[in-house]
């Protein structure tokens, strides 16, 4: 999985909002995600549009899906975000940028 997919997934504000919603309550169905986006954020996006965003997030490894019966649940997976912190590790907290 390339870092480009991860950065592409994070670049879109709607996808970041979807991740915020899954961080608040993981294991949501497409219907639940669409409802939360419409009610909490006023986003008038179609189910197909949300599904496409979820596909990008899944390709980046940020969302995992699981089926239970006829329902498909979406779960947040923050593991790929570690690649960002490993790529640019935090600087020394006593460094000059943190001096008052």
ABEGO torsion letter per residue (X at the ends): XBAAAAAAAAABAAAAAAAAAAAABBGBBAAAAAAAAAAAAGBBBBAAAAAAAAAAAAAAGABBBBBBEABBBBBBBAAAAAAAAAABBBBBAABAAABX
